[in-house]
C-alpha cells in the first residue's frame, strides 16, 4: 500500500498530479497493456484514449512487466519492460507510465488515482475487464470502462516481431553456419 506521506516514490508524484487534476477539473484516462514493438496501432489507441478526456486531460499508461507477460503469454516480450516504458514516455500523448500488472499492484494504483475512464484495447482479454469492473464497483468508483476499436488494419505486434526475428536470423545465418 502506498501512502502520500512517503513523498518520494513515483506513485506519490502521480497521486499529487492526480489530486491537482481533481482541483483543476482535469480528467484522467488510464490504459493497460504490453505495448511490445510499439507501432501505429498502439499509438492510435493511446491517442484515442487521450482524446476521451480532452486537451487538458491526462493519460496514464500501465505497462505489464516482463515476468507477467511470460506467465500469461508463455514467452517474454521482444523488448524488455524498461524499453517499452521508455518508448511510451517519448509519446506526446502520454503523461505518465507505470510498470505494473493486475496480478501485482495495478488495482491499488487505479484505486488511488481514480481515473475518470479506463480503456481496454480491442484484443485485450475480457477477464481483466471483468475483474476491473467488479473492483471498481466494490470501491464505489465512478470510473467508466471503455473498449476501443482496432486501428491500423494489418499491423500487429506479433507480425513486427516475426519480421524482426527473420531479419536478424538471416543477417547472422552466415556466422552460425561457419
RASULGI-V995738 format. One record per residue. PSI is psi in radians with two decimals (* if undefined). OMEGA is omega in whole degrees, 0 to 359 (* if undefined). D_CENTER is the distance of its C-alpha to the mean C-alpha in Angstrom with 1 decimal. Layout:
BEGIN
psi=PSI omega=OMEGA d_center=D_CENTER
psi=PSI omega=OMEGA d_center=D_CENTER
END
This chain:
BEGIN
psi=2.41 omega=180 d_center=20.6
psi=2.55 omega=178 d_center=20.0
psi=2.41 omega=179 d_center=22.8
psi=-0.48 omega=183 d_center=23.1
psi=-0.31 omega=179 d_center=26.4
psi=-0.69 omega=170 d_center=24.8
psi=-0.16 omega=185 d_center=23.9
psi=-0.04 omega=179 d_center=22.5
psi=2.81 omega=180 d_center=19.1
psi=-0.56 omega=178 d_center=15.9
psi=-0.63 omega=178 d_center=15.2
psi=-0.72 omega=179 d_center=18.7
psi=-0.74 omega=180 d_center=18.1
psi=-0.67 omega=178 d_center=15.1
psi=-0.65 omega=175 d_center=17.4
psi=-0.77 omega=178 d_center=20.1
psi=-0.73 omega=181 d_center=18.1
psi=-0.74 omega=179 d_center=17.2
psi=-0.61 omega=175 d_center=20.9
psi=-0.66 omega=178 d_center=22.0
psi=-0.68 omega=179 d_center=20.0
psi=-0.76 omega=180 d_center=21.8
psi=-0.64 omega=181 d_center=25.0
psi=0.08 omega=180 d_center=24.5
psi=0.36 omega=172 d_center=23.2
psi=2.62 omega=179 d_center=20.0
psi=2.73 omega=180 d_center=17.3
psi=2.33 omega=172 d_center=13.7
psi=2.44 omega=178 d_center=10.9
psi=2.59 omega=173 d_center=7.6
psi=2.88 omega=183 d_center=4.8
psi=2.44 omega=176 d_center=3.2
psi=3.09 omega=179 d_center=4.0
psi=-0.77 omega=180 d_center=6.4
psi=0.79 omega=179 d_center=6.8
psi=2.43 omega=183 d_center=10.3
psi=1.09 omega=183 d_center=13.1
psi=2.25 omega=183 d_center=11.3
psi=-3.14 omega=185 d_center=13.6
psi=-0.69 omega=179 d_center=14.9
psi=-0.75 omega=176 d_center=13.3
psi=-0.82 omega=184 d_center=9.7
psi=-0.73 omega=178 d_center=11.3
psi=-0.68 omega=176 d_center=13.2
psi=-0.83 omega=181 d_center=10.4
psi=-0.73 omega=179 d_center=8.9
psi=-0.71 omega=179 d_center=12.5
psi=-0.77 omega=178 d_center=13.5
psi=-0.82 omega=181 d_center=11.0
psi=-0.65 omega=181 d_center=12.5
psi=-0.39 omega=181 d_center=15.9
psi=-0.31 omega=180 d_center=15.9
psi=0.09 omega=176 d_center=16.5
psi=3.06 omega=184 d_center=18.8
psi=-0.59 omega=181 d_center=19.5
psi=-0.11 omega=181 d_center=19.8
psi=2.94 omega=181 d_center=16.5
psi=2.47 omega=176 d_center=13.4
psi=2.06 omega=176 d_center=9.8
psi=2.33 omega=184 d_center=7.6
psi=2.28 omega=174 d_center=3.9
psi=2.08 omega=179 d_center=3.5
psi=2.23 omega=180 d_center=4.1
psi=2.26 omega=181 d_center=6.9
psi=2.75 omega=182 d_center=10.2
psi=-0.81 omega=184 d_center=12.9
psi=-0.55 omega=179 d_center=15.3
psi=-0.65 omega=175 d_center=13.3
psi=-0.81 omega=180 d_center=12.5
psi=-0.76 omega=181 d_center=16.3
psi=-0.78 omega=185 d_center=17.2
psi=-0.59 omega=185 d_center=15.6
psi=-0.13 omega=179 d_center=16.2
psi=0.22 omega=179 d_center=19.3
psi=2.73 omega=176 d_center=18.4
psi=2.69 omega=177 d_center=16.5
psi=2.77 omega=178 d_center=14.0
psi=-0.75 omega=178 d_center=16.0
psi=2.48 omega=180 d_center=14.3
psi=2.91 omega=186 d_center=13.9
psi=-0.64 omega=179 d_center=10.9
psi=-0.71 omega=179 d_center=12.7
psi=-0.75 omega=180 d_center=13.1
psi=-0.71 omega=177 d_center=9.6
psi=-0.81 omega=180 d_center=8.8
psi=-0.75 omega=178 d_center=12.0
psi=-0.75 omega=181 d_center=11.5
psi=-0.65 omega=180 d_center=8.7
psi=-0.36 omega=179 d_center=11.0
psi=-0.25 omega=182 d_center=13.7
psi=2.35 omega=182 d_center=12.7
psi=-0.34 omega=180 d_center=14.8
psi=-0.21 omega=184 d_center=12.7
psi=2.27 omega=181 d_center=10.0
psi=-0.55 omega=180 d_center=11.6
psi=2.46 omega=180 d_center=9.9
psi=2.31 omega=175 d_center=7.3
psi=2.65 omega=167 d_center=7.6
psi=2.02 omega=183 d_center=8.1
psi=3.09 omega=179 d_center=8.7
psi=2.86 omega=177 d_center=9.2
psi=-0.51 omega=179 d_center=11.2
psi=-0.41 omega=182 d_center=14.1
psi=-1.89 omega=188 d_center=14.1
psi=0.15 omega=184 d_center=13.5
psi=-0.68 omega=181 d_center=10.4
psi=-0.59 omega=177 d_center=13.0
psi=-0.78 omega=178 d_center=15.1
psi=-0.77 omega=180 d_center=12.6
psi=-0.73 omega=179 d_center=12.2
psi=-0.74 omega=181 d_center=16.0
psi=-0.76 omega=185 d_center=16.7
psi=-0.59 omega=180 d_center=14.7
psi=1.15 omega=180 d_center=15.7
psi=2.70 omega=176 d_center=13.6
psi=-0.60 omega=182 d_center=15.8
psi=2.48 omega=172 d_center=13.4
psi=2.15 omega=183 d_center=10.5
psi=2.40 omega=171 d_center=9.5
psi=2.59 omega=174 d_center=9.2
psi=2.85 omega=183 d_center=9.9
psi=-0.50 omega=187 d_center=13.5
psi=0.11 omega=180 d_center=13.3
psi=2.51 omega=184 d_center=11.2
psi=2.46 omega=183 d_center=13.9
psi=-0.27 omega=179 d_center=15.5
psi=-0.68 omega=180 d_center=16.3
psi=-0.62 omega=177 d_center=13.0
psi=-0.79 omega=179 d_center=13.6
psi=-0.78 omega=179 d_center=17.1
psi=-0.74 omega=180 d_center=16.4
psi=-0.80 omega=180 d_center=14.3
psi=-0.77 omega=179 d_center=17.1
psi=-0.73 omega=179 d_center=19.7
psi=-0.79 omega=180 d_center=18.2
psi=-0.72 omega=178 d_center=18.0
psi=-0.73 omega=181 d_center=21.5
psi=-0.67 omega=182 d_center=22.8
psi=0.01 omega=177 d_center=21.8
psi=0.44 omega=181 d_center=23.2
psi=2.69 omega=178 d_center=20.1
psi=0.27 omega=180 d_center=20.4
psi=2.28 omega=175 d_center=16.7
psi=2.38 omega=177 d_center=16.6
psi=2.18 omega=187 d_center=14.4
psi=2.44 omega=173 d_center=14.2
psi=2.13 omega=182 d_center=13.6
psi=2.73 omega=183 d_center=13.5
psi=2.94 omega=179 d_center=15.9
psi=2.52 omega=178 d_center=15.8
psi=2.89 omega=171 d_center=16.2
psi=1.17 omega=180 d_center=18.3
psi=2.38 omega=177 d_center=20.5
psi=-0.13 omega=181 d_center=21.3
psi=2.22 omega=177 d_center=18.3
psi=2.55 omega=182 d_center=16.0
psi=-0.68 omega=182 d_center=14.5
psi=-0.60 omega=178 d_center=17.2
psi=-0.73 omega=179 d_center=19.8
psi=-0.78 omega=181 d_center=18.8
psi=-0.69 omega=178 d_center=18.8
psi=-0.78 omega=178 d_center=22.1
psi=-0.82 omega=182 d_center=23.6
psi=-0.74 omega=179 d_center=22.7
psi=-0.73 omega=179 d_center=24.1
psi=-0.78 omega=180 d_center=27.2
psi=-0.75 omega=179 d_center=27.7
psi=-0.78 omega=180 d_center=27.5
psi=-0.75 omega=179 d_center=29.9
psi=-0.71 omega=182 d_center=32.4
psi=-0.71 omega=186 d_center=32.4
psi=0.06 omega=181 d_center=33.2
psi=-0.71 omega=180 d_center=35.4
psi=-0.61 omega=180 d_center=38.5
psi=-0.61 omega=182 d_center=37.8
psi=-0.65 omega=185 d_center=37.2
psi=-0.14 omega=181 d_center=40.4
psi=* omega=* d_center=42.7
END
